[in-house]
């Protein structure tokens, strides 16, 4: 019985918004291993922000210096000597030189601080992404099979691609830009109130309007950007599915239907992307125009204040109408305030532009954290598999050297003693019930005995529970009721990694990895020598076709071994299991994709492979199980018949009817 249908990951469609606390957790991870670098980055951002607003001081300084020159040429005191323009120029020239040199130095410092902060943030970002990808992949390796059976592959791939990329943009661009803008805005607010409270109030009325526009337009833009991300993942999953199924598409002439399916998803992506970018593209022009209107309003209000001769008001208090040099103080405030207003509105616009990246980045981070927070495969086992030697008296001693013998190391918590049980491959199941869902049981009261060296075959229609039994032996799933014993030890007491080390498996769906044929065979036993791999290939009758390849065992496989036939790929899978040399072998319809001639060869190979081993065979071809010691016929999770081939034929029950063609397996 297959497991339940895959469900979407949290954070995909139904959970597309970022969870509460995501930003806090993200910043915590970011700061944890980058404290020193981030401290330097923040310092550089502060320096950059301060130097960026310093132009207002220089403008005020420059205006005052020019006013000094004009005062020298036109003194207020009639008794004072008036300077010529040349004399006045010479008098203020040192101050002007100081202004421009200081400005140059400060702007050079600004450029250097921006360069350093960008360079360090690139290092921080890539280090953080490296850490995140490692955490995702390591978590994936610890997850149970049930997780992959109940989650879509497209959703998992989206975490590695779209979500990681949105996280990169958030960390490398949005967060630094937002921090820089906040520092600049804080500095500018202080400056505005220090120059003129009247003009600052005008500015804040405009800022309220800017925030309102950002909330309305930016919110819609973020909404459609999220929809765009979902549509993009859906389209990418469809394209991947169509690429993998090209042979089926062409055989059934399904090209036009595939195009229609793609057009539907592509149109959805286009519509969402158009809406997202429409709102995003109009936001910045609107913000810029609001900034321009504010610029004019500040000049207009400042002019009215000057015309009405209203004293300037700042955080230092009410300033006199005229300064000591006889100039209107409000005019100096206006001249300094205008560039500040431009900078301020620019920084607010920059913050609004980061909304989309922040929303998508946090949503992506939330999905990544969902995956990282998934519960790993539980393992409460404490019995381990160790190498051992057996003396002439049958005593078992643990040893680090490979002797060809293995034993279960069983520590007893009650008295602290340790016992060793030789690994033989004796597997027994007692009254086992199991269901992929609690409310739907697929195995009922299953009992079987597989003694060392026996070949046990499972026969039955699809969904009868054959593969489920082997999944329980591997502990891919845990039983609901009953017991499974391995060499007399409760299987729940054995560590899962050690349990699976003692099992070899050949699946119907062959998975080969990018690399050479030798590396793919060695996957079954990473420390296997070339000679052991070649011997395993010969055992599986794969050596013949391998040696006829141009590069033999060094032939590189790509795309799951697409350059090999299905039968050759299956032979490599059998060789991979053979090199493991496990005492228990599971062959899950291993010969289903092999022609009759190859099947005969594989049958000989598996017969040699099973010598001294316990073998479980699942097959639709009854010819492959005739030489089994015990054949079990399953129907809807029940074992309805068991016995050897001849015994079952003589009974003339279900197996007899299947064998003679009266019933079909499917």
TAMOVEN-V87905 format. One record per run of one state. SS is the DSSP state (A for helix, B for strand, O for the rest). FROM is the first residue (numbers start at 0). LEN is the number of residues. Records with the same first field share a line. If there is no record, write none. Layout:
BEGIN
SS = FROM-LEN, FROM-LEN
END
This chain:
BEGIN
O = 0-6, 7-14, 32-2, 53-1, 73-11, 142-2, 149-1, 151-1, 195-1, 244-1, 251-3, 307-5, 314-2, 318-3, 322-5, 353-1, 372-10, 390-5, 398-6, 411-6, 422-4, 434-2, 437-2, 440-2, 450-4, 459-6, 473-7, 486-2, 494-1, 501-1, 506-8, 522-7, 539-3, 547-4, 554-1, 557-8, 580-3, 588-7, 609-4, 618-3, 624-5, 635-2, 643-1, 651-2, 660-6
B = 6-1, 150-1, 312-2, 316-2, 321-1, 327-1, 382-8, 395-3, 404-7, 417-5, 426-8, 436-1, 439-1, 442-8, 454-5, 480-6, 488-2, 493-1, 502-4, 514-2, 555-2, 583-5, 613-5, 629-6, 637-6
A = 21-11, 34-19, 54-19, 84-58, 144-5, 152-43, 196-48, 245-6, 254-53, 328-25, 354-18, 465-8, 490-3, 495-6, 516-6, 529-10, 542-5, 551-3, 565-15, 595-14, 621-3, 644-7, 653-7
END
